[in-house]
């Protein structure tokens, strides 16, 4: 995964992560930290990601790597999908 030029995690937080997935996420973040970009999209507010990840120590490590050099873009307003449906 560290050789891939860009990783996109779409809809982060929709499904619970088991222990193995959390450790894999941490390893991927560690391998790519300050080397290669990642884009993460989520409908779950960032403030709730720590709680979503569960285990405090593991959540701290993951959030530290996710947020250290992050650029956050928070979109506001109605969903474009909803708007498209109204135009049909």
N, CA and C atoms as a LAMMPS dump frame, in Angstrom:
ITEM: TIMESTEP
0
ITEM: NUMBER OF ATOMS
264
ITEM: BOX BOUNDS ff ff ff
-5.0000000000000000e+02 5.0000000000000000e+02
-5.0000000000000000e+02 5.0000000000000000e+02
-5.0000000000000000e+02 5.0000000000000000e+02
ITEM: ATOMS id mol type element x y z
1 1 1 N 0.812 -1.202 0
2 1 2 C 0 0 0
3 1 3 C 0.853 1.264 0
4 2 1 N 2.062 1.207 0.531
5 2 2 C 2.869 2.42 0.578
6 2 3 C 3.377 2.826 -0.799
7 3 1 N 3.312 1.93 -1.783
8 3 2 C 3.768 2.256 -3.136
9 3 3 C 2.678 2.931 -3.971
10 4 1 N 1.424 2.773 -3.579
11 4 2 C 0.312 3.381 -4.304
12 4 3 C 0.396 4.893 -4.116
13 5 1 N 0.256 5.644 -5.221
14 5 2 C 0.469 7.094 -5.141
15 5 3 C -0.62 7.815 -4.339
16 6 1 N -1.849 7.321 -4.348
17 6 2 C -2.937 7.952 -3.599
18 6 3 C -3.909 6.88 -3.153
19 7 1 N -4.312 6.938 -1.893
20 7 2 C -5.346 6.043 -1.368
21 7 3 C -6.537 6.902 -0.978
22 8 1 N -7.728 6.458 -1.375
23 8 2 C -8.957 7.15 -1.016
24 8 3 C -9.804 6.199 -0.181
25 9 1 N -10.109 6.614 1.043
26 9 2 C -11.046 5.881 1.896
27 9 3 C -12.367 6.635 1.828
28 10 1 N -13.327 6.056 1.146
29 10 2 C -14.611 6.717 0.923
30 10 3 C -15.627 6.224 1.943
31 11 1 N -16.418 7.139 2.481
32 11 2 C -17.462 6.835 3.464
33 11 3 C -16.913 6.176 4.727
34 12 1 N -15.798 6.682 5.213
35 12 2 C -15.195 6.203 6.456
36 12 3 C -16.207 6.324 7.586
37 13 1 N -16.357 5.276 8.359
38 13 2 C -17.224 5.306 9.528
39 13 3 C -18.612 4.745 9.32
40 14 1 N -18.894 4.197 8.15
41 14 2 C -20.232 3.642 7.914
42 14 3 C -20.424 2.284 8.571
43 15 1 N -19.366 1.492 8.631
44 15 2 C -19.427 0.146 9.197
45 15 3 C -18.454 0.05 10.363
46 16 1 N -18.765 -0.743 11.366
47 16 2 C -17.806 -0.941 12.467
48 16 3 C -16.529 -1.604 11.948
49 17 1 N -15.404 -1.249 12.545
50 17 2 C -14.126 -1.868 12.204
51 17 3 C -13.771 -2.887 13.283
52 18 1 N -13.383 -4.083 12.854
53 18 2 C -12.928 -5.059 13.845
54 18 3 C -11.461 -4.772 14.18
55 19 1 N -10.929 -5.491 15.138
56 19 2 C -9.563 -5.266 15.614
57 19 3 C -8.542 -5.368 14.476
58 20 1 N -8.694 -6.357 13.623
59 20 2 C -7.757 -6.569 12.522
60 20 3 C -7.79 -5.386 11.545
61 21 1 N -8.978 -4.868 11.254
62 21 2 C -9.087 -3.727 10.333
63 21 3 C -8.488 -2.463 10.951
64 22 1 N -8.67 -2.278 12.242
65 22 2 C -8.083 -1.114 12.912
66 22 3 C -6.559 -1.167 12.871
67 23 1 N -6.011 -2.352 13.129
68 23 2 C -4.555 -2.512 13.078
69 23 3 C -4.024 -2.332 11.654
70 24 1 N -4.774 -2.812 10.664
71 24 2 C -4.373 -2.636 9.262
72 24 3 C -4.406 -1.163 8.881
73 25 1 N -5.429 -0.434 9.343
74 25 2 C -5.517 1.001 9.082
75 25 3 C -4.338 1.729 9.708
76 26 1 N -4.018 1.399 10.94
77 26 2 C -2.876 2.025 11.614
78 26 3 C -1.575 1.736 10.858
79 27 1 N -1.389 0.502 10.418
80 27 2 C -0.175 0.139 9.688
81 27 3 C -0.085 0.893 8.364
82 28 1 N -1.211 1.004 7.666
83 28 2 C -1.228 1.727 6.397
84 28 3 C -0.892 3.206 6.621
85 29 1 N -1.466 3.79 7.656
86 29 2 C -1.187 5.192 7.97
87 29 3 C 0.274 5.386 8.344
88 30 1 N 0.808 4.452 9.105
89 30 2 C 2.211 4.515 9.519
90 30 3 C 3.141 4.419 8.309
91 31 1 N 2.837 3.501 7.403
92 31 2 C 3.669 3.309 6.211
93 31 3 C 3.658 4.531 5.294
94 32 1 N 2.549 5.241 5.263
95 32 2 C 2.396 6.351 4.327
96 32 3 C 2.659 7.715 4.965
97 33 1 N 2.773 7.768 6.274
98 33 2 C 2.882 9.042 6.983
99 33 3 C 4 9.913 6.411
100 34 1 N 3.642 11.112 6.028
101 34 2 C 4.55 12.126 5.482
102 34 3 C 5.227 11.695 4.181
103 35 1 N 4.702 10.658 3.53
104 35 2 C 5.29 10.182 2.277
105 35 3 C 4.311 10.275 1.109
106 36 1 N 3.114 9.754 1.31
107 36 2 C 2.126 9.675 0.228
108 36 3 C 0.769 10.131 0.753
109 37 1 N -0.039 10.737 -0.116
110 37 2 C -1.326 11.282 0.337
111 37 3 C -2.441 10.248 0.46
112 38 1 N -3.404 10.614 1.301
113 38 2 C -4.644 9.864 1.444
114 38 3 C -5.782 10.877 1.459
115 39 1 N -6.893 10.467 0.913
116 39 2 C -8.114 11.264 0.991
117 39 3 C -9.129 10.405 1.733
118 40 1 N -9.753 10.992 2.733
119 40 2 C -10.766 10.269 3.496
120 40 3 C -12.045 11.082 3.447
121 41 1 N -13.12 10.439 3.018
122 41 2 C -14.423 11.094 3.034
123 41 3 C -15.272 10.391 4.085
124 42 1 N -16.132 11.169 4.724
125 42 2 C -16.968 10.599 5.773
126 42 3 C -18.164 11.49 6.028
127 43 1 N -19.264 10.863 6.334
128 43 2 C -20.424 11.615 6.793
129 43 3 C -20.41 11.719 8.321
130 44 1 N -19.515 10.956 8.933
131 44 2 C -19.337 10.992 10.382
132 44 3 C -18.428 12.169 10.715
133 45 1 N -18.875 13.091 11.555
134 45 2 C -18.021 14.237 11.894
135 45 3 C -16.686 13.78 12.494
136 46 1 N -15.618 14.461 12.134
137 46 2 C -14.278 14.107 12.622
138 46 3 C -14.245 14.04 14.144
139 47 1 N -15.008 14.881 14.799
140 47 2 C -15.05 14.888 16.266
141 47 3 C -15.535 13.544 16.834
142 48 1 N -16.197 12.739 16.027
143 48 2 C -16.707 11.446 16.496
144 48 3 C -15.849 10.262 16.047
145 49 1 N -14.788 10.529 15.29
146 49 2 C -13.954 9.433 14.794
147 49 3 C -13.274 8.67 15.929
148 50 1 N -12.808 9.371 16.95
149 50 2 C -12.126 8.71 18.077
150 50 3 C -13.08 7.722 18.745
151 51 1 N -14.291 8.174 18.982
152 51 2 C -15.307 7.312 19.594
153 51 3 C -15.63 6.128 18.675
154 52 1 N -15.732 6.375 17.39
155 52 2 C -16.019 5.326 16.407
156 52 3 C -14.927 4.254 16.421
157 53 1 N -13.681 4.672 16.539
158 53 2 C -12.568 3.723 16.54
159 53 3 C -12.527 2.887 17.811
160 54 1 N -13.104 3.414 18.884
161 54 2 C -13.254 2.617 20.097
162 54 3 C -12.071 2.66 21.032
163 55 1 N -11.235 1.678 20.984
164 55 2 C -10.126 1.527 21.924
165 55 3 C -9.283 2.802 21.991
166 56 1 N -9.217 3.439 23.165
167 56 2 C -8.55 4.742 23.274
168 56 3 C -7.105 4.786 22.796
169 57 1 N -6.289 3.807 23.14
170 57 2 C -4.877 3.848 22.751
171 57 3 C -4.724 3.722 21.243
172 58 1 N -5.429 2.784 20.655
173 58 2 C -5.378 2.584 19.21
174 58 3 C -6.002 3.78 18.485
175 59 1 N -7.104 4.286 19.009
176 59 2 C -7.759 5.456 18.407
177 59 3 C -6.832 6.669 18.455
178 60 1 N -6.118 6.852 19.565
179 60 2 C -5.153 7.964 19.666
180 60 3 C -4.083 7.852 18.587
181 61 1 N -3.538 6.655 18.402
182 61 2 C -2.478 6.454 17.414
183 61 3 C -2.992 6.708 16
184 62 1 N -4.169 6.2 15.685
185 62 2 C -4.747 6.397 14.359
186 62 3 C -5.056 7.874 14.12
187 63 1 N -5.712 8.515 15.092
188 63 2 C -6.085 9.919 14.923
189 63 3 C -4.863 10.823 14.843
190 64 1 N -3.814 10.492 15.571
191 64 2 C -2.587 11.281 15.503
192 64 3 C -2.023 11.279 14.085
193 65 1 N -2.008 10.116 13.461
194 65 2 C -1.47 10.016 12.102
195 65 3 C -2.418 10.613 11.067
196 66 1 N -3.713 10.509 11.319
197 66 2 C -4.689 11.066 10.386
198 66 3 C -4.712 12.59 10.397
199 67 1 N -4.512 13.18 11.542
200 67 2 C -4.723 14.626 11.666
201 67 3 C -3.454 15.464 11.701
202 68 1 N -2.29 14.839 11.833
203 68 2 C -1.041 15.591 12.011
204 68 3 C -0.783 16.601 10.893
205 69 1 N -0.868 16.196 9.652
206 69 2 C -0.61 17.1 8.527
207 69 3 C -1.822 17.192 7.61
208 70 1 N -2.992 17.046 8.184
209 70 2 C -4.215 16.978 7.386
210 70 3 C -4.709 18.354 6.947
211 71 1 N -5.363 18.353 5.824
212 71 2 C -6.108 19.511 5.342
213 71 3 C -7.575 19.097 5.397
214 72 1 N -8.357 19.77 6.236
215 72 2 C -9.767 19.414 6.382
216 72 3 C -10.625 20.329 5.54
217 73 1 N -11.561 19.721 4.837
218 73 2 C -12.548 20.461 4.075
219 73 3 C -13.907 19.955 4.534
220 74 1 N -14.658 20.816 5.182
221 74 2 C -15.986 20.423 5.642
222 74 3 C -17.016 21.047 4.716
223 75 1 N -17.789 20.182 4.093
224 75 2 C -18.831 20.645 3.194
225 75 3 C -20.107 20.882 3.984
226 76 1 N -20.818 21.888 3.585
227 76 2 C -22.074 22.204 4.257
228 76 3 C -23.147 22.386 3.204
229 77 1 N -24.363 22.231 3.625
230 77 2 C -25.478 22.419 2.707
231 77 3 C -26.099 21.093 2.338
232 78 1 N -27.055 21.192 1.429
233 78 2 C -27.796 20.021 1.008
234 78 3 C -26.963 19.104 0.121
235 79 1 N -27.294 17.854 0.148
236 79 2 C -26.639 16.874 -0.697
237 79 3 C -26.922 17.183 -2.158
238 80 1 N -25.904 17.07 -2.99
239 80 2 C -26.106 17.259 -4.429
240 80 3 C -26.98 16.145 -4.995
241 81 1 N -26.944 14.981 -4.397
242 81 2 C -27.808 13.882 -4.845
243 81 3 C -29.266 14.237 -4.625
244 82 1 N -29.565 14.841 -3.491
245 82 2 C -30.943 15.265 -3.222
246 82 3 C -31.365 16.312 -4.243
247 83 1 N -30.475 17.258 -4.491
248 83 2 C -30.776 18.343 -5.423
249 83 3 C -31.016 17.807 -6.831
250 84 1 N -30.202 16.825 -7.258
251 84 2 C -30.375 16.224 -8.576
252 84 3 C -31.738 15.532 -8.683
253 85 1 N -32.145 14.876 -7.61
254 85 2 C -33.431 14.182 -7.592
255 85 3 C -34.591 15.145 -7.749
256 86 1 N -34.475 16.342 -7.183
257 86 2 C -35.534 17.336 -7.294
258 86 3 C -35.614 17.923 -8.699
259 87 1 N -34.483 17.945 -9.411
260 87 2 C -34.45 18.521 -10.751
261 87 3 C -35.035 17.575 -11.798
262 88 1 N -35.097 16.29 -11.506
263 88 2 C -35.568 15.293 -12.487
264 88 3 C -37.036 15.425 -12.776
